[in-house]
Amino acid sequence: MASKRNLKKTVNYICSELFAECVANSLYNGKTDDADTEAMLQSIMAMHKDFICRISHIEPGMSAKKYFADFTAKFNEQISEIIDQIAS
């Protein structure tokens, strides 16, 4: 397991890149709706807050290795969903 600090930096970096990609897509794609873009930006911010908070608070009764494997899988899943939303 990487250190929590490095994991937080990675989550911050990925979320900021997704945010920037969403903003760029809304600016350069003339047919996107402002409400859809705003909802997507809010979901990115909510995901960021949720995963940053989850790094510091491991669920009781679960080993750290198992917890962070589950954490990574869920984070990657949500990233994929957001990327698919940006692409469409």
C-alpha positions in Angstrom: 0.0 0.0 0.0 1.2 3.4 -0.9 1.2 6.1 1.8 -2.0 7.9 2.5 -0.4 11.2 1.4 0.5 9.9 -2.0 -2.9 8.4 -2.4 -4.5 11.7 -1.6 -2.3 13.5 -4.1 -3.3 11.0 -6.7 -7.0 11.4 -6.0 -6.6 15.2 -6.1 -4.7 15.1 -9.4 -7.3 12.8 -11.1 -10.3 14.8 -9.9 -8.7 18.1 -11.0 -8.0 16.6 -14.5 -11.5 15.3 -14.8 -12.8 18.8 -13.7 -10.6 20.5 -16.3 -11.6 18.1 -19.0 -15.3 18.7 -18.2 -14.9 22.4 -18.4 -12.9 22.2 -21.6 -15.5 20.0 -23.1 -18.3 22.4 -22.2 -16.4 25.3 -23.7 -15.3 23.7 -27.0 -18.4 21.7 -27.6 -21.2 24.1 -28.6 -24.1 21.6 -28.1 -23.7 20.8 -24.4 -26.2 22.0 -21.8 -25.1 24.2 -19.0 -27.2 22.2 -16.5 -25.6 18.9 -17.5 -22.1 20.4 -17.2 -22.9 21.9 -13.8 -24.3 18.6 -12.6 -21.3 16.7 -13.8 -18.9 19.2 -12.1 -20.8 18.9 -8.9 -20.6 15.1 -9.1 -16.8 15.3 -9.6 -16.5 17.5 -6.5 -18.7 15.2 -4.4 -16.7 12.2 -5.5 -13.5 14.0 -4.6 -14.7 14.9 -1.2 -16.0 11.4 -0.5 -12.8 9.6 -1.5 -10.5 12.0 0.3 -12.5 11.5 3.5 -12.5 7.7 3.0 -8.7 7.6 2.8 -8.2 8.7 6.4 -11.0 6.6 7.9 -10.5 2.8 7.4 -13.7 0.8 8.1 -13.4 -1.1 11.4 -13.0 -4.8 11.2 -11.5 -4.7 7.7 -7.9 -5.2 6.9 -6.1 -2.2 5.4 -5.0 -4.1 2.4 -8.6 -5.3 1.6 -10.0 -1.8 2.3 -7.7 0.0 -0.1 -8.1 -2.7 -2.8 -11.9 -2.0 -2.5 -11.3 1.7 -2.4 -9.2 1.6 -5.6 -11.8 -0.5 -7.4 -14.7 1.8 -6.5 -12.6 4.9 -7.4 -11.7 3.5 -10.8 -15.3 2.6 -11.4 -16.6 6.1 -10.7 -13.8 7.6 -12.8 -14.9 5.4 -15.7 -18.5 6.5 -15.3 -17.6 10.2 -15.3 -15.3 9.7 -18.4 -18.2 8.1 -20.2 -20.5 11.0 -19.3 -18.0 13.5 -20.6 -17.5 11.6 -23.8 -21.2 11.5 -24.5 
